[in-house]
Amino acid sequence: MKALDNPDNEVVLDALKFLEAHGDQSVEQPTLQHYLKWSDHWRGHESRLENREAGELGPSGEAEIGKELVRAVMANQGGYRAPPNWTRPRFNAWERTPVRRPTRFIKKSAERPISVSFWDIGQRPQLALAQFTPGTMELLEEKIRQFPRGTRFNVYQFAETETRNQVLKQRIVKMLEEAGMDAQ
């Protein structure tokens, strides 16, 4: 958490990516406080976030920090918050901020049935579960087990129907069923 106060944007971004991949509920509130402080700082100056320095290809470093703060709170591997408990009113301040990504995460988290999507294009399948992007099948299973038993999931693939993808889909469906979930 101390790295979030570092003056070097790259250090802050690395720390936020670590929190997204490995964070748990204990870092949610401090990370949220960093986001709200960041948002207050930029409120009224949003257009400056969209400007780039000469030679920069992507969004400004400050805009990236805002986006990664959102991801670290709302899409971290370690916690699952049911939408009614965390979208309103606690997070409504996010609607008025320079970074609009929270709205996308809130919508994704509220979809029912919950989507599990995948595509297998090489050594490691790309996975998504609602707003989360678990990096491995083991992390996907861990994330699934954070949902209440009986939760409905819809499994679909982003690729042509290939044998390898069908096997992966069957593996994900079995994982959901073994965790007591409703897989479609």
Contact map, one row per residue, 1 for C-alpha under 8 A:
1111100000000010000000000010011000000000000000000000000000000000000000000000000000000000000000000000000000000000000000000000000000000000000000000000000000000000000000000000000000000000
1111110000000000000000000000000000000000000000000000000000000000000000000000000000000000000000000000000000000000000000000000000000000000000000000000000000000000000000000000000000000000
1111110000110010000000000000000000000000000000000000000000000000000000000000000000000000000000000000000000000000000000000000000000000000000000000000000000000000000000000000000000000000
1111110000110011000000000000000001000000000000000000000000000000000000000000000000000000000000000000000000000000000000000000000000000000000000000000000000000000000000000000000000000000
1111111000010000000000000000000000000000000000000000000000000000000000000000000000000000000000000000000000000000000000000000000000000000000000000000000000000000000000000000000000000000
0111111110110000000000000000000000000000000000000000000000000000000000000000000000000000000000000000000000000000000000000000000000000000000000000000000000000000000000000000000000000000
0000111110010000000000000000000000000000000000000000000000000000000000000000000000000000000000000000000000000000000000000000000000000000000000000000000000000000000000000000000000000000
0000011111110000000000000000000000000000000000000000000000000000000000000000000000000000000000000000000000000000000000000000000000000000000000000000000000000000000000000000000000000000
0000011111111000000000000000000000000000000000000000000000001100100000000000000000000000000000000000000000000000000000000000000000000000000000000000000000000000000000000000000000000000
0000000111111100000000000000000000000000000000000000000000000000000000000000000000000000000000000000000000000000000000000000000000000000000000000000000000000000000000000000000000000000
0011010111111110000000000000000000000000000000000000000000000000000000000000000000000000000000000000000000000000000000000000000000000000000000000000000000000000000000000000000000000000
0011111111111111000000000000000000000000000000000000000000000000100000000000000000000000000000000000000000000000000000000000000000000000000000000000000000000000000000000000000000000000
0000000011111111100000000000000000000000000000000000000000000001100100000000000000000000000000000000000000000000000000000000000000000000000000000000000000000000000000000000000000000000
0000000001111111110000000000000000000000000000000000000000000000000000000000000000000000000000000000000000000000000000000000000000000000000000000000000000000000000000000000000000000000
1011000000111111111000000000000000000000000000000000000000000000000000000000000000000000000000000000000000000000000000000000000000000000000000000000000000000000000000000000000000000000
0001000000011111111100000000000000000000000000000000000000000000000110010000000000000000000000000000000000000000000000000000000000000000000000000000000000000000000000000000000000000000
0000000000001111111110000000000000000000000000000000000000000000000100010000000000000000000000000000000000000000000000000000000000000000000000000000000000000000000000000000000000000000
0000000000000111111111100000000000000000000000000000000000000000000000000000000000000000000000000000000000000000000000000000000000000000000000000000000000000000000000000000000000000000
0000000000000011111111110010000000000000000000000000000000000000000000010001000000000000000000000000000000000000000000000000000000000000000000000000000000000000000000000000000000000000
0000000000000001111111100000000000000000000000000000000000000000000000111011100000000000000000000000000000000000000000000000000000000000000000000000000000000000000000000000000000000000
0000000000000000111111100000000000000000000000000000000000000000000000000001110000000000000000000000000000000000000000000000000000000100000000000000000000000000000000000000000000000000
0000000000000000011111110000000000000000000000000000000000000000000000000001110000000000000000000000000000000000000000000000000000000000000000000000000000000000000000000000000000000000
0000000000000000011111111111000000000000000000000000000000000000000000010001111000000000000000000000000000000000000000000000000000000000000000000000000000000000000000000000000000000000
0000000000000000001001111111000000000000000000000000000000000000000000000001111000000000000000000000000000000000000000000000000000000000000000000000000000000000000000000000000000000000
0000000000000000000000111111100000000000000000000000000000000000000000000000011000000000000000000000000000000000000000000000000000000000000000000000000000000000000000000000000000000000
0000000000000000000000111111100000000000000000000000000000000000000000000000000000000000000000000000000000000000000000000000000000000000000000000000000000000000000000000000000000000000
1000000000000000001000111111111000000000000000000000000000000000000000001000000000000000000000000000000000000000000000000000000000000000000000000000000000000000000000000000000000000000
0000000000000000000000111111111100000000000000000000000000000000000000011000000000000000000000000000000000000000000000000000000000000000000000000000000000000000000000000000000000000000
0000000000000000000000001111111110000000000000000000000000000000000000000000000000000000000000000000000000000000000000000000000000000000000000000000000000000000000000000000000000000000
1000000000000000000000000011111111000000000000000000000000000000000000000000000000000000000000000000000000000000000000000000000000000000000000000000000000000000000000000000000000000000
1000000000000000000000000011111111100000000000000000000000000000000010011000000000000000000000000000000000000000000000000000000000000000000000000000000000000000000000000000000000000000
0000000000000000000000000001111111110000000000000000000000000000000011001000000000000000000000000000000000000000000000000000000000000000000000000000000000000000000000000000000000000000
0000000000000000000000000000111111111000000000000000000000000000000000000000000000000000000000000000000000000000000000000000000000000000000000000000000000000000000000000000000000000000
0001000000000000000000000000011111111100000000000000000000000000000010000000000000000000000000000000000000000000000000000000000000000000000000000000000000000000000000000000000000000000
0000000000000000000000000000001111111110000000000000000000000000010011000000000000000000000000000000000000000000000000000000000000000000000000000000000000000000000000000000000000000000
0000000000000000000000000000000111111111000000000000000000000000000000000000000000000000000001000000000000000000000000000000000000000000000000000000000000000000000000000000000000000000
0000000000000000000000000000000011111111100000000000000000000000000000000000000000000000000000000000000000000000000000000000000000000000000000000000000000000000000000000000000000000000
0000000000000000000000000000000001111111110000000000000000000000010000000000000000000000000000000000000000000000000000000000000000000000000000000000000000000000000000000000000000000000
0000000000000000000000000000000000111111111000000000000000000000010000000000000000000000000000001100000000000000000000000000000000000000000000000000000000000000000000000000000000000000
0000000000000000000000000000000000011111111000000000000000000000000000000000000000000000000000001000000000000000000000000000000000000000000000000000000000000000000000000000000000000000
0000000000000000000000000000000000001111111000000000000000000000000000000000000000000000000000000000000000000000000000000000000000000000000000000000000000000000000000000000000000000000
0000000000000000000000000000000000000111111111001000000000000000000000000000000000000000000000000100000000000000000000000000000000000000000000000000000000000000000000000000000000000000
0000000000000000000000000000000000000011111111000000000000000000000000000000000000000000000000001100000000000000000000000000000000000000000000000000000000000000000000000000000000000000
0000000000000000000000000000000000000000011111000000000000000000000000000000000000000000000000000000000000000000000000000000000000000000000000000000000000000000000000000000000000000000
0000000000000000000000000000000000000000011111111000000000000000000000000000000000000000000000000000000000000000000000000000000000000000000000000000000000000000000000000000000000000000
0000000000000000000000000000000000000000011111111100000000000000000000000000000000000000000000000100000000000000000000000000000000000000000000000000000000000000000000000000000000000000
0000000000000000000000000000000000000000000011111110000000000000000000000000000000000000000000000000000000000000000000000000000000000000000000000000000000000000000000000000000000000000
0000000000000000000000000000000000000000000011111110000000000000000000000000000000000000000000000000000000000000000000000000000000000000000000000000000000000000000000000000000000000000
0000000000000000000000000000000000000000010011111111000000110110000000000000000000000000000000000100000000000000000000000000000000000000000000000000000000000000000000000000000000000000
0000000000000000000000000000000000000000000001111111000000110010000000000000000000000000000000000000000000000000000000000000000000000000000000000000000000000000000000000000000000000000
0000000000000000000000000000000000000000000000111111100000110000000000000000000000000000000000000000000000000000000000000000000000000000000000000000000000000000000000000000000000000000
0000000000000000000000000000000000000000000000001111110111110000000000000000000000000000000000000000000000000000000000000000000000000000000000000000000000000000000000000000000000000000
0000000000000000000000000000000000000000000000000011111100010000000000000000000000000000000000000000000000000000000000000000000000000000000000000000000000000000000000000000000000000000
0000000000000000000000000000000000000000000000000001111100000000000000000000000000000000000000000000000000000000000000000000000000000000000000000000000000000000000000000000000000000000
0000000000000000000000000000000000000000000000000000111110000000000000000000000000000000000000000000000000000000000000000000000000000000000000000000000000000000000000000000000000000000
0000000000000000000000000000000000000000000000000001111111110000000000000000000000000000000000000000000000000000000000000000000000000000000000000000000000000000000000000000000000000000
0000000000000000000000000000000000000000000000000001001111100000000000000000000000000000000000000000000000000000000000000000000000000000000000000000000000000000000000000000000000000000
0000000000000000000000000000000000000000000000000001000111110000000000000000000000000000000000000000000000000000000000000000000000000000000000000000000000000000000000000000000000000000
0000000000000000000000000000000000000000000000001111000111111011000000000000000000000000000000000000000000000000000000000000000000000000000000000000000000000000000000000000000000000000
0000000000000000000000000000000000000000000000001111100101111111000000000000000000000000000000000000000000000000000000000000000000000000000000000000000000000000000000000000000000000000
0000000010000000000000000000000000000000000000000000000000111111100000000000000000000000000000000000000000000000000000000000000000000000000000000000000000000000000000000000000000000000
0000000010000000000000000000000000000000000000001000000000011111110000000000000000000000000000000000000000000000000000000000000000000000000000000000000000000000000000000000000000000000
0000000000000000000000000000000000000000000000001100000000111111111000000000000000000000000000000010000000000000000000000000000000000000000000000000000000000000000000000000000000000000
0000000000001000000000000000000000000000000000000000000000111111111100000000000000000000000000000000000000000000000000000000000000000000000000000000000000000000000000000000000000000000
0000000010011000000000000000000000000000000000000000000000001111111110000000000000000000000000000000000000000000000000000000000000000000000000000000000000000000000000000000000000000000
0000000000000000000000000000000000100110000000000000000000000111111111000000000000000000000000000010000000000000000000000000000000000000000000000000000000000000000000000000000000000000
0000000000000000000000000000000000000000000000000000000000000011111111100000000000000000000000000010100000000000000000000000000000000000000000000000000000000000000000000000000000000000
0000000000001001100000000000000000000000000000000000000000000001111111110000000000000000000000000000000000000000000000000000000000000000000000000000000000000000000000000000000000000000
0000000000000001000000000000001101100000000000000000000000000000111111111000000000000000000000000000000000000000000000000000000000000000000000000000000000000000000000000000000000000000
0000000000000000000000000000000100100000000000000000000000000000011111111110000000000000000000000000110000000000000000000000000000000000000000000000000000000000000000000000000000000000
0000000000000000000100000000000000000000000000000000000000000000001111111111000000000000000000000000000000000000000000000000000000000000000000000000000000000000000000000000000000000000
0000000000000001101100100001001000000000000000000000000000000000000111111111000000000000000000000000000000000000000000000000000000000000000000000000000000000000000000000000000000000000
0000000000000000000100000011001100000000000000000000000000000000000011111111000000000000000000000000000000000000000000000000000000000000000000000000000000000000000000000000000000000000
0000000000000000000000000000000000000000000000000000000000000000000001111111000000000000000000000000010010000000000000000000000000100000000000000000000000000000000000000000000000000000
0000000000000000000100000000000000000000000000000000000000000000000001111111100000000000000000000000000010000000000000000000000000111000000000000000000000000000000000000000000000000000
0000000000000000001111110000000000000000000000000000000000000000000000111111111000000000000000000000000000000000000000000000000000010000000000000000000000000000000000000000000000000000
0000000000000000000111110000000000000000000000000000000000000000000000000011111000000000000000000000000000000000000000000000000000010100001000100000000000000000000000000000000000000000
0000000000000000000011111000000000000000000000000000000000000000000000000001111100000000000000000000000000000000000000000000000000000000000000100000000000000000000000000000000000000000
0000000000000000000000111000000000000000000000000000000000000000000000000001111110000000000000000000000000000000000000000000000000000000000000100100000000000000000000000000000000000000
0000000000000000000000000000000000000000000000000000000000000000000000000000011111000000000000000000000000000000000000000000000000000000000000100110000000000000000000000000000000000000
0000000000000000000000000000000000000000000000000000000000000000000000000000001111101100000000000000000000000000000000000000000000000000000000000000000000000000000000000000000000000000
0000000000000000000000000000000000000000000000000000000000000000000000000000000111111100000000000000000000001000000000000000000000000000000000000000000000000000000000000000000000000000
0000000000000000000000000000000000000000000000000000000000000000000000000000000011111110000000000000000001001100000000000000000000000000000000000000000000000000000000000000000000000000
0000000000000000000000000000000000000000000000000000000000000000000000000000000001111111000000000000000000000000000000000000000000000000000000000000000000000000000000000000000000000000
0000000000000000000000000000000000000000000000000000000000000000000000000000000011111111000000000000000000000000000000000000000000000000000000000000000000000000000000000000000000000000
0000000000000000000000000000000000000000000000000000000000000000000000000000000011111111111000000000000000000000000000000000000000000000000000000000000000000000000000000000000000000000
0000000000000000000000000000000000000000000000000000000000000000000000000000000000111111111100000000000001000000000000000000000000000000000000000000000000000000000000000000000000000000
0000000000000000000000000000000000000000000000000000000000000000000000000000000000011111111100000000000000000000000000000000000000000000000000000000000000000000000000000000000000000000
0000000000000000000000000000000000000000000000000000000000000000000000000000000000000111111100000000000000000000000000000000000000000000000000000000000000000000000000000000000000000000
0000000000000000000000000000000000000000000000000000000000000000000000000000000000000111111110000000000000000000000000000000000000000000000000000000000000000000000000000000000000000000
0000000000000000000000000000000000000000000000000000000000000000000000000000000000000111111111100000000000000000000000000000000000000000000000000000000000000000000000000000000000000000
0000000000000000000000000000000000000000000000000000000000000000000000000000000000000011111111110000000000000000000000000000000000000000000000000000000000000000000000000000000000000000
0000000000000000000000000000000000000000000000000000000000000000000000000000000000000000011111111000000000000000000000000000000000000000000000000000000000000000000000000000000000000000
0000000000000000000000000000000000010000000000000000000000000000000000000000000000000000001111111001010000000000000000000000000000000000000000000000000000000000000000000000000000000000
0000000000000000000000000000000000000000000000000000000000000000000000000000000000000000001111111001011000000000000000000000000000000000000000000000000000000000000000000000000000000000
0000000000000000000000000000000000000000000000000000000000000000000000000000000000000000000111111100000000000000000000000000000000000000000000000000000000000000000000000000000000000000
0000000000000000000000000000000000000011001000000000000000000000000000000000000000000000000011111111000000000000000000000000000000000000000000000000000000000000000000000000000000000000
0000000000000000000000000000000000000010011001001000000000000000000000000000000000000000000000011111000000000000000000000000000000000000000000000000000000000000000000000000000000000000
0000000000000000000000000000000000000000000000000000000000000010011000000000000000000000000000001111110000000000000000000000000000000000000000000000000000000000000000000000000000000000
0000000000000000000000000000000000000000000000000000000000000000000000000000000000000000000001101111111100000000000000000000000000000000000000000000000000000000000000000000000000000000
0000000000000000000000000000000000000000000000000000000000000000001001000000000000000000000000000011111110000000000000000000000000000000000000000000000000000000000000000000000000000000
0000000000000000000000000000000000000000000000000000000000000000000001000100000000000000000001100011111111000000000000000000000000000000000000000000000000000000000000000000000000000000
0000000000000000000000000000000000000000000000000000000000000000000000000000000000000000000000100001111111100000000000000000000000000000000000000000000000000000000000000000000000000000
0000000000000000000000000000000000000000000000000000000000000000000000000000000000000000000000000001111111110000000000000000000000000000000000000000000000000000000000000000000000000000
0000000000000000000000000000000000000000000000000000000000000000000000000110000000000000000000000000111111111000000000000000000000100000000000000000000000000000000000000000000000000000
0000000000000000000000000000000000000000000000000000000000000000000000000000000000100010000000000000011111111100000000000000000000000000000000000000000000000000000000000000000000000000
0000000000000000000000000000000000000000000000000000000000000000000000000000000000000000000000000000001111111110000000000000000000000000000000000000000000000000000000000000000000000000
0000000000000000000000000000000000000000000000000000000000000000000000000000000000000000000000000000000111111110000000000000000001100000000000000000000000000000000000000000000000000000
0000000000000000000000000000000000000000000000000000000000000000000000000000000001100000000000000000000011111110010000000000000001100000000000000000000000000000000000000000000000000000
0000000000000000000000000000000000000000000000000000000000000000000000000000000000100000000000000000000001111111010000000000000000000000000000000000000000000000000000000000000000000000
0000000000000000000000000000000000000000000000000000000000000000000000000000000000000000000000000000000000111111111000000000000001000000000000000000000000000000000000000000000000000000
0000000000000000000000000000000000000000000000000000000000000000000000000000000000000000000000000000000000000111111000000000000000000000000000000000000110000000000000000000000000000000
0000000000000000000000000000000000000000000000000000000000000000000000000000000000000000000000000000000000000011111000000000000000000000000000000000001111000000000000000000000000000000
0000000000000000000000000000000000000000000000000000000000000000000000000000000000000000000000000000000000001111111100000000000011000000000000000000001111000000000000000000000000000000
0000000000000000000000000000000000000000000000000000000000000000000000000000000000000000000000000000000000000011111110000000000111000000000000000000000011110000000000000000000000000000
0000000000000000000000000000000000000000000000000000000000000000000000000000000000000000000000000000000000000000011111000000001111000000000000000000000011110000000000000000000000000000
0000000000000000000000000000000000000000000000000000000000000000000000000000000000000000000000000000000000000000001111100000001110000000000000000000000000111100000000000000000000000000
0000000000000000000000000000000000000000000000000000000000000000000000000000000000000000000000000000000000000000000111110000111100000000000000000000000000011100000000000000000000000000
0000000000000000000000000000000000000000000000000000000000000000000000000000000000000000000000000000000000000000000011111000111000000000000000000000000000001110000010000000000000000000
0000000000000000000000000000000000000000000000000000000000000000000000000000000000000000000000000000000000000000000001111111110000000000000000000000000000000010000110010000000000000000
0000000000000000000000000000000000000000000000000000000000000000000000000000000000000000000000000000000000000000000000111111110000000000000000000000000000000000000000000000000000000000
0000000000000000000000000000000000000000000000000000000000000000000000000000000000000000000000000000000000000000000000011111100000000000000000000000000000000000000000000000000000000000
0000000000000000000000000000000000000000000000000000000000000000000000000000000000000000000000000000000000000000000000011111100000000000000000000000000000000000000000000000000000000000
0000000000000000000000000000000000000000000000000000000000000000000000000000000000000000000000000000000000000000000000011111110000000001000000000000000000000000000000000000000000000000
0000000000000000000000000000000000000000000000000000000000000000000000000000000000000000000000000000000000000000000001111111111000000001000000000000000000000000000000000000000000000000
0000000000000000000000000000000000000000000000000000000000000000000000000000000000000000000000000000000000000000000001111001111100000010000000000000000000000000000000000000000000000000
0000000000000000000000000000000000000000000000000000000000000000000000000000000000000000000000000000000000000000000111100000111110001111100100000000000000000000000000000000000000000000
0000000000000000000000000000000000000000000000000000000000000000000000000000000000000000000000000000000000000000001111000000011111111100000000000000000000000000000000000000000000000000
0000000000000000000000000000000000000000000000000000000000000000000000000000000000000000000000000000000000000000011110000000001111111100000100000000000000000000000000000000000000000000
0000000000000000000000000000000000000000000000000000000000000000000000000000000000000000000000000000000000011010011100000000000111110000000000000000000000000000000000000000000000000000
0000000000000000000000000000000000000000000000000000000000000000000000000110000000000000000000000000000010011000000000000000000111111000000000000000000000000000000000000000000000000000
0000000000000000000000000000000000000000000000000000000000000000000000000011100000000000000000000000000000000000000000000000000111111100000000000000000000000000000000000000000000000000
0000000000000000000000000000000000000000000000000000000000000000000000000010000000000000000000000000000000000000000000000000001110111110000000000000000000000000000000000000000000000000
0000000000000000000010000000000000000000000000000000000000000000000000000000100000000000000000000000000000000000000000000000001110011111101100100000000000000000000000000000000000000000
0000000000000000000000000000000000000000000000000000000000000000000000000000000000000000000000000000000000000000000000000000011000001111101100000000000000000000000000000000000000000000
0000000000000000000000000000000000000000000000000000000000000000000000000000000000000000000000000000000000000000000000000001101000000111111100000000000000000000000000000000000000000000
0000000000000000000000000000000000000000000000000000000000000000000000000000000000000000000000000000000000000000000000000000001000000111111110000000000000000000000000000000000000000000
0000000000000000000000000000000000000000000000000000000000000000000000000000000000000000000000000000000000000000000000000000000000000001111111000000000000000000000000000000000000000000
0000000000000000000000000000000000000000000000000000000000000000000000000000100000000000000000000000000000000000000000000000000000000111111111100000000000000000000000000000000000000000
0000000000000000000000000000000000000000000000000000000000000000000000000000000000000000000000000000000000000000000000000000001010000111111111110000000000000000000000000000000000000000
0000000000000000000000000000000000000000000000000000000000000000000000000000000000000000000000000000000000000000000000000000000000000000111111111000000000000000000000000000001100000000
0000000000000000000000000000000000000000000000000000000000000000000000000000000000000000000000000000000000000000000000000000000000000000011111111100000000000000000000000000000000000000
0000000000000000000000000000000000000000000000000000000000000000000000000000111100000000000000000000000000000000000000000000000000000100001111111110000000000000000000000000000000000000
0000000000000000000000000000000000000000000000000000000000000000000000000000000000000000000000000000000000000000000000000000000000000000000111111110000000000000000000000000000100100000
0000000000000000000000000000000000000000000000000000000000000000000000000000000000000000000000000000000000000000000000000000000000000000000011111111100000000000000000000000000000100000
0000000000000000000000000000000000000000000000000000000000000000000000000000001100000000000000000000000000000000000000000000000000000000000001111111000000000000000000000000000000000000
0000000000000000000000000000000000000000000000000000000000000000000000000000000100000000000000000000000000000000000000000000000000000000000000111111101000000000000000000000000000000000
0000000000000000000000000000000000000000000000000000000000000000000000000000000000000000000000000000000000000000000000000000000000000000000000001111111000000000000000000000000000000000
0000000000000000000000000000000000000000000000000000000000000000000000000000000000000000000000000000000000000000000000000000000000000000000000001011111000000000000000000000000000111000
0000000000000000000000000000000000000000000000000000000000000000000000000000000000000000000000000000000000000000000000000000000000000000000000000001111100000000000000000000000000011100
0000000000000000000000000000000000000000000000000000000000000000000000000000000000000000000000000000000000000000110000000000000000000000000000000011111110000000000000000000000000001100
0000000000000000000000000000000000000000000000000000000000000000000000000000000000000000000000000000000000000001110000000000000000000000000000000000011111000000000000000000000000001111
0000000000000000000000000000000000000000000000000000000000000000000000000000000000000000000000000000000000000001111100000000000000000000000000000000001111100000000000000000000100001111
0000000000000000000000000000000000000000000000000000000000000000000000000000000000000000000000000000000000000000111100000000000000000000000000000000000111110000000000000000000000000011
0000000000000000000000000000000000000000000000000000000000000000000000000000000000000000000000000000000000000000001110000000000000000000000000000000000011111000000000001001100000000011
0000000000000000000000000000000000000000000000000000000000000000000000000000000000000000000000000000000000000000001111000000000000000000000000000000000001111100000000001000000000000000
0000000000000000000000000000000000000000000000000000000000000000000000000000000000000000000000000000000000000000000011100000000000000000000000000000000000111111000010001000000000000000
0000000000000000000000000000000000000000000000000000000000000000000000000000000000000000000000000000000000000000000011100000000000000000000000000000000000011111000000000000000000000000
0000000000000000000000000000000000000000000000000000000000000000000000000000000000000000000000000000000000000000000000110000000000000000000000000000000000001111110010000000000000000000
0000000000000000000000000000000000000000000000000000000000000000000000000000000000000000000000000000000000000000000000000000000000000000000000000000000000001111110000000000000000000000
0000000000000000000000000000000000000000000000000000000000000000000000000000000000000000000000000000000000000000000000000000000000000000000000000000000000000011111011000000000000000000
0000000000000000000000000000000000000000000000000000000000000000000000000000000000000000000000000000000000000000000000000000000000000000000000000000000000000011111111000000000000000000
0000000000000000000000000000000000000000000000000000000000000000000000000000000000000000000000000000000000000000000000000000000000000000000000000000000000000000111111100000000000000000
0000000000000000000000000000000000000000000000000000000000000000000000000000000000000000000000000000000000000000000000010000000000000000000000000000000000000000011111110000000000000000
0000000000000000000000000000000000000000000000000000000000000000000000000000000000000000000000000000000000000000000000110000000000000000000000000000000000001010111111111000000000000000
0000000000000000000000000000000000000000000000000000000000000000000000000000000000000000000000000000000000000000000000000000000000000000000000000000000000000000111111111100000000000000
0000000000000000000000000000000000000000000000000000000000000000000000000000000000000000000000000000000000000000000000000000000000000000000000000000000000000000001111111110000000000000
0000000000000000000000000000000000000000000000000000000000000000000000000000000000000000000000000000000000000000000000010000000000000000000000000000000000000000000111111111000000000000
0000000000000000000000000000000000000000000000000000000000000000000000000000000000000000000000000000000000000000000000000000000000000000000000000000000000111000000011111111100000000000
0000000000000000000000000000000000000000000000000000000000000000000000000000000000000000000000000000000000000000000000000000000000000000000000000000000000000000000001111111110000000000
0000000000000000000000000000000000000000000000000000000000000000000000000000000000000000000000000000000000000000000000000000000000000000000000000000000000000000000000111111111000000000
0000000000000000000000000000000000000000000000000000000000000000000000000000000000000000000000000000000000000000000000000000000000000000000000000000000000100000000000011111111100000000
0000000000000000000000000000000000000000000000000000000000000000000000000000000000000000000000000000000000000000000000000000000000000000000000000000000000100000000000001111111110000011
0000000000000000000000000000000000000000000000000000000000000000000000000000000000000000000000000000000000000000000000000000000000000000000000000000000000000000000000000111111111000000
0000000000000000000000000000000000000000000000000000000000000000000000000000000000000000000000000000000000000000000000000000000000000000000010000000000000000000000000000011111111100000
0000000000000000000000000000000000000000000000000000000000000000000000000000000000000000000000000000000000000000000000000000000000000000000010010000000010000000000000000001111111111110
0000000000000000000000000000000000000000000000000000000000000000000000000000000000000000000000000000000000000000000000000000000000000000000000000000000000000000000000000000111111111110
0000000000000000000000000000000000000000000000000000000000000000000000000000000000000000000000000000000000000000000000000000000000000000000000000000000000000000000000000000011111111000
0000000000000000000000000000000000000000000000000000000000000000000000000000000000000000000000000000000000000000000000000000000000000000000000011000100000000000000000000000001111111000
0000000000000000000000000000000000000000000000000000000000000000000000000000000000000000000000000000000000000000000000000000000000000000000000000000110000000000000000000000000111111100
0000000000000000000000000000000000000000000000000000000000000000000000000000000000000000000000000000000000000000000000000000000000000000000000000000111110000000000000000000000111111110
0000000000000000000000000000000000000000000000000000000000000000000000000000000000000000000000000000000000000000000000000000000000000000000000000000011110000000000000000000000110011111
0000000000000000000000000000000000000000000000000000000000000000000000000000000000000000000000000000000000000000000000000000000000000000000000000000000111100000000000000000100110001111
0000000000000000000000000000000000000000000000000000000000000000000000000000000000000000000000000000000000000000000000000000000000000000000000000000000111100000000000000000100000000111
